[in-house]
């Protein structure tokens, strides 16, 4: 808090020297009235924002960032203190008019920096034309005006995120206003929608708000294929349509919250999910998105047999094109895109191994290799997927499936902990007198499979296994064929 006061004192002194007015506004003020302190500060200045921001950067030894010069928005980053200050001018130079142009009443409260620093009863000095303080006191989230969502339909998502984050209740008219503005989302840049979705996915019970978006048919405007997925009847294993099932998978995933995993695996999974795929996105957020769209390929692969049974053969592969489409539309990074596509493509593999009466080490190794960094996401999705299916039909998840997934988790963590292979391709060439070729890759895979099962633990055993594999393959070093 001392750091924030120091920065704001710099702001006040500069404003007084230049005979300017500067107001705190937005989330920083809202959080003050909720007895919380944000290190993201928004300022409204009735003066030259460019010069003021540049000077503030010098005064605080921070970095100046021309965030949006065409809209007169600048940023000062004081990295050593973890403080970010955004500075802009009020609409038409009028502070009150600016507040009426904001999204929600709780974000439309302004406080003069001087009053905040110098007045003992600063909380009584707020500029609050939309009665945001009254709404905060009642724990209500209210759009500033009835056309707030029409002006910017992304606010539909933002409001749900704020409600989840701050523990606020939506006012009754929220639904009506959201439904009215929802079609306008078709003209909004996907990157903006993704930004708000990811912030919503950071919340512990995001599924509650995703269900509201579904009830209002907001998501259909962004992902039109959901209409078909909602109409996709499922087979006897399921008790609901494909989209209802996907919503249940997300809910199950959040409610379970890794609690079914034993301590060591749970800790590793929590650390794994917290990994940043981008500056603003983790594996956990991407996994929630994947939970919603893992079955999207069913809209293309649904087939009804003569006996009435419904099949979805190949829906995992069919879903890849939709994953790629959504990743492009929402502006995913390459890493996010690859992760999403891989999870959709492979989400049936753990179950396929489970129902196989003779699961080999080679099959497990192939899955680990194909899944790569996404193996943990795949296992978490598989558990929630089958659990949700059982819940919808009033059954319990088979203990044997739970145990099987735990076995895969152990194999995966062991596989991931091995940073270097026991032997390299060059060492195999020298030790076995081989010629370069595809056989080297096959031998390395075979060694890794054996290491995964515990049959190979050192370099000597790795070479011995390679020789065994050469005999099994019938490899002749002269011609490459027997």
N, C-alpha and C positions, 0 to 999 in steps of 0.2 A: 504493500500500500504506500509506503514511503516513496518508492520509485515513481509511482503514478502521481503523487502530489508534487514531487520535484519537477516532473515534466509539465504538469499543468501550471505550476508557478512560472515556468519559462514562458508558456503560452500567455498567461495573464500579463506578465511584465512587458512582453512584446506588444500586446494589444494596447496597453496603456500608453506606451511610448509612441505608438502610431495613431492613437485616438480612434481605435477600432472596437467594435463589439464582437465577441466570440462566444458562441454557445456550445455546450455539450448537448448531444442529441442522440437518439436511437438507442441501440442496445446497451450502451454504457450507462445512460441515465436510467433506463428500465431496470437494469441490474442493481443500481444503487438503491432504488426503492424496494428492491427485493432482498436488500442486505447482502448483496454479492458484489464482487469487484472484478470487472473485466479489464484485460490488458489490451483490448481493442477499443480505441477511442475514436469517435466521430465528432468532428467540429464543423460548425457553420460560422462562416466569417463574412462580415460585410465589408470586404476589402480585397486587395490583390492577393489571391490565394497562392499564385506561383511564387512571388517574392517572399511571402510569409512562410510558406513551406520550406523554401530553400534556406531561409534564415534559421528556422526552427531546427532543421537538420544540422546546421553548424552549431547551434547553441547546445544541442543534446548529443553531439558527436554521433549522429545517426546518418542513415542513408536516405537520399531523396529519390523518390520514384514518381515520374509523371504518369500516374495511373490512367487518366483519361483526359488529356489536355483539352480536347474538343468540347468536353463537358465541364471543364474547369475543376477537375478532381485530381488531387495530388496526395501522395502518401509519404510519411516519414517513418522509417523503420529504425528503432533503437534496439538493435539486436542484443546488445549486452544486457539489457534490462527485460527483453522479451516483450517490448511494447510496440504497438503499431498505431499510428495516428493518421486517419484519413481526413482531409481538409477540402471543403468545397464552399460555394456561396449559396445562400438561400434562393429559392425560386423568386425571380423578379426582384431580388434584393429584400424581400419581405419574409421575416422569420415565421410569422403565423401562416402565411400562404404556403410556405415550404412544408410545414407540419401537416397541413390538410392534404398535401400531395403524397404523403407516406402511406405505407401499407396497412399497418394495424395501430390501433390507438395506443397500445403499450409502447410502440416505437415512435410515437409522435409527441413525445414530451421533451422539452428543451430546458436547459438550466444554464444560466450565465456562469461562465467559469469564475468570474470574480465573486459572485454570490456563493458559489460552492466552496471556495477557498476561505472567504472572509466572514460569511454570515453563519452564526451559530444555529440558526433555524433555516438553513438552506433549503430543506425539504418543503418549506412553505413558499419558496420563491419561483417555483417552476412555471414555465409557460406551457399551458396544457389546454389548448382550445378544443380538443376532441374528447376530453374527459377520460384520458388514458389512466390517470391515477385511480379514478373511481372504478374502472374496469379491472385494474390490477388488484384493488382491494377486494373485489368480488370474485377474483380468479377467473375472469372471463377474457376470451380472445375475440376481439371485434374488429372487422375491417373498418378503416377510417370512413369510407363512403360506400354506397351501394354499387358503385361502378369501379371499385378498387381492383377487382379481379379482371374486369374487362380491360382496364388500363394495362395490366400485366398479369396474365393468367398463371404465370409461374408462382404467383403468390398463393395459389391454392395449395401447392406443395409446401411452401414456406410456412404457412400458417399451421399446418398439421405438425410440422417439425417443431415449431415453437411451442405448440400445445403439449407435445410429448416432452420436450426439453424442460419447460418451465412448470409443468403440471397445471396447465390452464384448461378450462372447459370452453368448447366452441359455442358461440351464441347460436340460437336456433336458425337464424337466417343464413348462416354460413353455408349450409347445404344448398339452399336455393340459389345463392349467388355463385357457388362453385359450378353447379349444373349449367347455369346460364352461360358462364364464361368458358366452360370446358372445350367446346369446339375450336376456340381460338388457339388452343395449344398446338394445333396442327401447323401453325405458322411460326412457332417459337423454335429457336435454335436448340438442337438436342443437347448441346453442351450445358446449357442453362438448366435444363430439366434434370440431367444427370447430377449436376452439382447439388440440387435440392434433394433428389432421391438419396444420394449418398449421405447427406446430412441426416435425413430421416432414418436411414439404415443404421446410423450410429446409435440410435436409441435402443433401449433394452426391449421394448415391446412395440417395435415398428409394425408388426403384423396388424395391430389394432387399427392403425391409421391407413395401412394398405387396404384393409377390408373396407374402410370408408370410401377410399378412392374407387374401389371396385363397385360398391353399392351405388355410387353416384355416376358410374360409367366414365369416370375421368381417364382412367388408364386406357380405355378403348380408343381414345382420341390420339394417344401417343403410340400405342401398340395395337393397331387395328386387327391383328390376327387373334386377339383375345376373344373377339366375338365368336369366331369359329371354334376356338378351344373350349369356350363355355358350352358350345353345342355338341361337343364331342363326347358321346356316350362311351362308357368304359366297360370292360368285361367283368366277369363274376368275381374277380379278385378285389374289385373296388366297389365302394358304396356311393360314389358321387362322380360328377363329370370331371373331365381332365383339368379344368381351371380351378374348380372347387378343391380338387385334390392338391393342386400346386399351392394354393393359399394355405391349405392345412399343413403342407410340408414346411412352409416358412414359419407358421405358428409353432409347430412341433419343434423345429430347430431352435427357436428362441426360448421356448419354455424349458426344454431339456437343458440348454446351456452347459453342455459337456458334463453334466452331473452324473451321467451313466458311465463315464470313463474312470478307471482307477487313477489314483493320485499322480503317479509319474507320467502316465500317458496324458492325463488331463492337463497337467502343467505344460507339457510339450505342445499339446494342441492349442492351448491358450496363447502361448508364445508364437506359434505358427500363424494363427489367425490375426494376430496383431501386426504382422509384417506389412510394411508399406509397399504397395504396388505402384502408387503414385504419391505425390506430396499430400494429396487430400483423400487418398483411398487405401484401405487395407484389404486383406484377403477376406475378412469377415463380411465387409460390405459387399464385395463381389459375390461371395457365396450366397448371400441373401437374394441377390438378383438372379443368380443361377437357379436357386430353389424355385423361383417363380416361373422360369422359362425352360426348365430341364426337359419338360414333356412337350414342348411346342411342336415338335415334329409329328406328333400324333394327328394333327389336322390333315396331314398329307398321307398318312399310312393306315388310317382306320379302315378295316375290312370286316364285313360281317359274313361269316361262314354259313353254309346251308343248315347247320345244326343250331344256328343262332348265336354261336360264340363270336366275340369280337376280338380281332387281333390287331397288333400295331408293329408288325415285323419291320425292323430297320428304322424305327422312329428316332432312335438315338442319333443315327447318321443323318437322317432327314432334318433334324433340328439344327445341324451345324450352319446351314445357310441363313437361318433366322438369327442365330447367335452372331454371325458375322455382320448381318444387316444392322442389328441393334447396336453392336459395338461401333460400327461406322457412324450411325446416326447420332449416338450419344457422345461421340468423340473419345472413345476409349484409347488409352495408350496401347502400344503394341503388346506389352506384357499382359495387360488386362484382357485384351482381345484373345490372345492365345490361351490364357487361363480359362476364360469363359467357354470357348469353343472346345477345349479339351475336356472340360467337365461335362458338357452336354454330350459329347461324342462317346464318352466312356462311362456314363453314369449307370449303365446296366451291367457292367463287367463284374463288380463285386458280387452281385446276386447270381450272375451266371456261374461264377466259381463256386458259390455256396451250394447250388443245386447239383453241381457235378459230383458224381459219386467217386471220382478218382482224380482229385485235384493234385497236380504234380508241382514240384518246385519250379519247374520250367514255366508253367502257366502263371504262377505267382510272380516270378521274376519278370515275365513279359508284361504283366500289368504294371508292376513297379516302374519298369523302364518306359512304357508307353505313357503312363500318367505323369512321371517326373515330379515336378514341384507341386502338381495339383493332386497328388495322391491323398493328402490329408483332407482336402476339400471334398474329394470323391467319397471318402469313407464317411465323413460327416453327413453328406447329402444322402448317401445310400441308407444310413441308419434312419434319418428323418423320413425318407421316402417310404420305406417299408413300415415304419412305425405309424405314419399317417394313414397308410392303406389299411393297416390292421384296425386302427381307431375308428375309421369310417364304417367298418363292418362289425364293430363290437367285439373284436378279437384282441388278444394280447400278442405282442411281438415274441416270436420264438426265442427262447433262451439260447438255443444252438446258433441262431443267426447272430445274436449279440456276441457270443463267444468267438464266432468265426471272425467278426469284424475286429475284435480285440487282438486276435492272432495276426491279422493283416496290419493292424497298427504297430504291433511289436516288430514285425518284419520291416515295415516301412521305416521306423525309427532306427533300426539297425542298419538298414540300407542307406539311409541318409547320413548316418554318423561316419560311414566309411568314405572319407574324403578322397583317398587315392586308391587305385586298383592295386591288387597284390603284385601284378606283373604288367609290363607294358607290351605293346605290340612288337617293339624293337627287341625286347628281351626274348620274346617267343621266337622271333626270327633267328636269333643267335643260338639260343639253347637247343632248339629243335632242328636247326638247319633248314628252315623253310624259305620259300620264296614269297615275296610280297603278293598279296591277293586277298580275295574275300574270306578265305579260310581263317585269316588272322582275327577278323571281327567275330566270326562264329566261335572261335576258341575263347576269346575274351568274354563273350556272353556266357559260354558254358562254365567258365571259371567263376564268374560272378553268381551264376545260379547255384553252383556248389557251395560258394561262400555263404550265400543267403541261407542255405539249409544247414550250415554248420559242418559240412563234410570237408571243406577246405578252409584252413586257418592261417597258412603261411605260404611263403614263396615256393618252398620245396613241394608242398602238396599241390600248389597251383600248377607247377610244371608236370607233376605226375598225372593230374587230371587232364591236362592238355594232351598228353600222350594217349590216355585212354580214349579221349574224344576222337583223336586222329584214327584210331583203330575202329571206333564205332562208325565214323563217317566213311571208312574204307578209302582214306586219302592216300594217294601215291604222289610223293613229292616231285617225281619226274614229270608227270603229265597233268597232275591235279585230278586224275580220275583213276578208278580201279579198273 
